[in-house]
Amino acid sequence: MLRMSRLTDYGLVLLTHLASTPIEQVHNARELAESAHLPLPMVSKILKVLTREGFLVSQRGAKGGYSLARRPEDVTVVAVIDALEGPIALTECGAGSCERESNCVVRAPWQRINRVVRQSLEDVRLADLITSPFAFQSSQEPRNAQ
């Protein structure tokens, strides 16, 4: 099974929460952890990476916290994955680290598949994630039964 790491999954959850509020609104790590029902140490780690990679702005002080550095329409899912996991590669040859790459008969098809998957993820924006019916909801908001 192909799957993202928990770090990336949680990073997208946190970014989706931030994107669903006014862009200038500041959220601290504890509030984000509680709202998303995630462990505070993991949330703090993700927030630091996302800040270092330019997705978030960090503000210090009593009213400090994190806010989006860019509009949700300008953040692609693939950029978040690249920042938290590294480049997307479904096989070793997609990552350029396979010792059999020069003799592989399925190298070109796998590279094509990697490009198609990457392009599909480039087409999904953070804004798209918050417009879905399953977008992040605060723990204070009841979920509607579907």
Stockholm file with secondary structure:
# STOCKHOLM 1.0

chainA/1-146         MLRMSRLTDYGLVLLTHLASTPIEQVHNARELAESAHLPLPMVSKILKVLTREGFLVSQRGAKGGYSLARRPEDVTVVAVIDALEGPIALTECGAGSCERESNCVVRAPWQRINRVVRQSLEDVRLADLITSPFAFQSSQEPRNAQ
#=GR chainA/1-146 SS CCCCCHHHHHHHHHHHHHHTSCTTCCBCHHHHHHHHTCCHHHHHHHHHHHHHTTSEEEECSTTCEEEESSCGGGCBHHHHHHHHHCSCCSSHHHHTCCTTGGGCTTHHHHHHHHHHHHHHHHTCBHHHHHSSTTCCCCTTSCCCCC
#=GC SS_cons         CCCCCHHHHHHHHHHHHHHTSCTTCCBCHHHHHHHHTCCHHHHHHHHHHHHHTTSEEEECSTTCEEEESSCGGGCBHHHHHHHHHCSCCSSHHHHTCCTTGGGCTTHHHHHHHHHHHHHHHHTCBHHHHHSSTTCCCCTTSCCCCC
//
